[in-house]
Amino acid sequence: MIKKIAWEAFKNTGDINMYLELKQIEDIEEKLDNNTLQQEKLINQEEITDISNNKYTTN
């Protein structure tokens, strides 16, 4: 979506810097999304490990 906005801004203004700045924002958002997914996977793995470890304990 941001890429489309950036492209339209460039077409309307001819300012390549506007396009590049908006493209950088898009790249940052993508990295944040990827980081969030990686953190969620790590949390899920830790939860599975915790469950597995508790499965074998006796009271």
C-alpha positions in Angstrom: 0.0 0.0 0.0 2.7 2.5 0.9 4.6 1.5 -2.3 1.5 2.6 -4.3 1.2 5.8 -2.4 5.0 6.5 -2.9 4.7 5.8 -6.6 1.7 8.1 -6.9 3.5 10.8 -5.0 6.5 10.5 -7.3 4.3 10.6 -10.4 2.5 13.7 -9.2 5.5 15.6 -7.9 8.5 14.2 -9.7 10.3 14.2 -6.4 12.3 11.0 -6.2 13.2 11.7 -2.6 9.5 11.4 -1.6 9.3 8.0 -3.2 12.6 6.8 -1.6 11.5 8.0 1.9 8.1 6.2 1.6 9.9 3.1 0.3 12.2 3.2 3.4 9.1 3.3 5.6 7.7 0.3 3.8 10.9 -1.6 4.3 11.0 -0.7 8.0 7.4 -1.9 8.4 8.2 -5.2 6.7 11.2 -5.7 9.0 9.0 -5.0 12.0 6.4 -7.5 10.8 9.1 -10.2 10.3 10.6 -9.5 13.7 7.1 -9.8 15.3 6.6 -13.2 13.5 10.0 -14.4 14.7 9.2 -13.4 18.3 5.8 -15.1 18.1 7.5 -18.3 16.9 10.0 -18.2 19.7 7.3 -17.7 22.3 5.4 -20.6 20.9 8.5 -22.8 20.9 9.2 -21.9 24.5 5.6 -22.7 25.5 5.8 -26.1 23.8 9.1 -26.7 25.6 7.5 -25.7 28.9 4.5 -28.0 28.3 6.8 -30.9 27.3 9.0 -30.4 30.4 6.0 -30.3 32.7 4.5 -33.4 31.1 7.3 -35.5 32.5 7.4 -34.1 36.0 5.7 -36.0 38.8 3.9 -34.5 41.8 
